[in-house]
């Protein structure tokens, strides 16, 4: 099997929770305020909020958001684990998301307007992407990329 054949291999089995919009692998981000996170990711980053679970007091414990077929869950810190966001823990983010978009400059500007910080300005990379590195308000790092 060639490397390209391996890369293009798609799992064709039905997910056990068919019809719920779940994918086989989902990233969970723990954040101090799920409502604020949903607002940031759905507003500035154009993700779609698809589910929320509220506490009796109205706080959101859990939300599911999606970007072009990829699911993310947002968990209220302390709810499902003792893990916290980089902004709460003070530790650097242990990973970087690489996110392709249609217009990297516009999206980065919208992220900054919503509270994110530019770490690296949009720059054309040798492999053909225009890429910027941005830290969101919760301390997670995003490489925002556009094929040029």
Backbone torsions as a table, in degrees:
resi	resn	phi	psi	omega
1	UNK	NA	130.0	178.4
2	UNK	-74.2	162.3	177.7
3	UNK	-60.7	-38.1	179.6
4	UNK	-66.1	-40.5	176.9
5	UNK	-61.6	-40.8	178.4
6	UNK	-63.3	-44.6	-177.6
7	UNK	-63.6	-37.4	-177.3
8	UNK	-86.3	-1.0	179.3
9	UNK	-64.6	125.4	-177.9
10	UNK	-115.0	131.7	175.8
11	UNK	-68.0	121.5	-176.1
12	UNK	-106.9	6.1	177.2
13	UNK	-76.1	149.3	177.5
14	UNK	-73.8	137.9	177.6
15	UNK	-65.5	144.3	-179.2
16	UNK	-57.7	-29.0	178.1
17	UNK	-103.6	51.4	-177.7
18	UNK	-52.2	139.2	177.8
19	UNK	88.8	-4.7	-178.6
20	UNK	-99.8	0.6	179.2
21	UNK	76.6	17.9	-178.4
22	UNK	-86.3	150.1	175.9
23	UNK	-111.5	167.1	-176.0
24	UNK	-69.4	-23.6	178.6
25	UNK	-135.5	125.5	-178.4
26	UNK	-129.9	134.5	176.6
27	UNK	-86.3	135.0	175.8
28	UNK	-112.7	123.9	176.7
29	UNK	-109.1	127.6	175.3
30	UNK	-91.9	127.9	-174.9
31	UNK	-133.6	154.3	-179.3
32	UNK	-70.8	-27.5	-175.9
33	UNK	-141.4	101.8	-176.0
34	UNK	-64.3	-39.4	-179.7
35	UNK	-61.0	-43.5	177.6
36	UNK	-65.0	-38.2	179.4
37	UNK	-66.3	-43.9	177.3
38	UNK	-60.0	-42.9	179.2
39	UNK	-60.9	-45.2	-179.7
40	UNK	-66.0	-52.6	-174.7
41	UNK	-68.2	-36.1	179.6
42	UNK	-81.4	-30.6	179.5
43	UNK	-82.2	-71.1	-174.3
44	UNK	-68.1	-35.4	-173.1
45	UNK	-103.9	2.4	172.6
46	UNK	64.8	25.2	173.9
47	UNK	-81.5	164.9	-177.5
48	UNK	-112.5	125.2	175.5
49	UNK	-78.7	125.7	-176.0
50	UNK	-118.3	-13.2	178.5
51	UNK	-163.2	147.5	175.5
52	UNK	-141.4	148.8	175.5
53	UNK	-124.4	117.0	-176.8
54	UNK	-99.1	149.3	168.6
55	UNK	-79.6	168.9	178.3
56	UNK	-61.7	-29.6	-179.1
57	UNK	-82.6	1.2	178.0
58	UNK	96.3	-13.1	175.9
59	UNK	-66.4	148.1	177.4
60	UNK	-92.7	124.5	178.6
61	UNK	-84.4	-33.8	-168.3
62	UNK	-153.7	141.0	172.1
63	UNK	-142.5	151.3	174.2
64	UNK	-116.0	130.1	176.9
65	UNK	-124.9	162.3	-176.7
66	UNK	-140.2	141.8	171.7
67	UNK	-129.5	112.4	176.2
68	UNK	44.1	51.1	175.9
69	UNK	91.3	-6.1	178.8
70	UNK	-103.8	126.0	178.5
71	UNK	-90.1	146.1	169.5
72	UNK	-129.8	142.8	167.9
73	UNK	-110.2	145.2	176.5
74	UNK	-114.9	119.4	-178.6
75	UNK	-111.6	138.9	174.1
76	UNK	-67.6	130.1	179.3
77	UNK	-53.1	135.0	178.7
78	UNK	85.8	-6.1	-178.1
79	UNK	-82.4	-57.3	-173.7
80	UNK	-103.2	-13.7	-179.4
81	UNK	-162.6	176.8	177.0
82	UNK	-94.6	12.5	178.8
83	UNK	-79.0	151.9	179.1
84	UNK	-137.8	169.2	179.5
85	UNK	-72.5	161.2	176.2
86	UNK	-59.1	-34.3	-179.0
87	UNK	-67.5	-32.0	178.4
88	UNK	-80.3	-44.2	-175.6
89	UNK	-77.2	-24.6	-175.0
90	UNK	80.9	-3.4	178.6
91	UNK	-86.3	150.4	176.5
92	UNK	-67.5	153.4	176.3
93	UNK	-59.9	132.9	-176.7
94	UNK	-84.1	1.7	-178.9
95	UNK	-153.6	167.7	178.3
96	UNK	-128.1	130.8	171.9
97	UNK	-82.7	139.2	173.9
98	UNK	-113.6	111.9	-170.7
99	UNK	-121.2	117.4	175.8
100	UNK	-82.9	137.0	179.8
101	UNK	-135.6	169.4	179.0
102	UNK	-79.3	-31.9	-177.3
103	UNK	-142.0	93.7	-174.4
104	UNK	-63.8	-42.7	-176.9
105	UNK	-62.6	-46.6	179.9
106	UNK	-63.2	-45.2	-178.8
107	UNK	-63.6	-42.7	178.5
108	UNK	-60.6	-43.8	178.5
109	UNK	-61.3	-41.1	178.5
110	UNK	-67.0	-36.9	176.5
111	UNK	-63.4	-43.4	-179.5
112	UNK	-64.7	-42.6	177.4
113	UNK	-59.6	-28.4	-178.7
114	UNK	-93.6	5.5	174.1
115	UNK	115.1	1.9	178.4
116	UNK	-81.9	166.4	-179.6
117	UNK	-122.5	130.4	176.4
118	UNK	-77.4	125.7	174.7
119	UNK	-95.8	-37.2	174.8
120	UNK	-138.4	126.7	178.4
121	UNK	-62.7	156.7	175.8
122	UNK	-55.3	126.2	-177.0
123	UNK	-138.0	138.8	176.8
124	UNK	-76.6	123.5	-177.1
125	UNK	-92.7	158.4	-176.4
126	UNK	-63.9	-21.6	-178.7
127	UNK	-89.0	0.7	173.1
128	UNK	103.1	11.2	175.3
129	UNK	-105.0	144.9	164.1
130	UNK	-91.0	120.8	-170.9
131	UNK	-134.2	136.5	172.4
132	UNK	-125.4	150.6	175.2
133	UNK	-111.6	128.2	-173.6
134	UNK	-133.5	140.3	173.2
135	UNK	-103.3	124.5	-179.1
136	UNK	-78.1	172.2	-176.6
137	UNK	-62.5	-12.2	-178.8
138	UNK	-102.1	1.0	176.4
139	UNK	94.3	-0.2	178.6
140	UNK	-79.9	145.4	-175.2
141	UNK	-103.3	134.8	-178.4
142	UNK	-128.2	126.1	166.5
143	UNK	-91.9	113.7	-179.2
144	UNK	-96.3	118.8	-170.9
145	UNK	-126.9	147.8	175.6
146	UNK	-137.3	127.7	176.4
147	UNK	-70.4	128.1	-179.5
148	UNK	-112.5	NA	NA
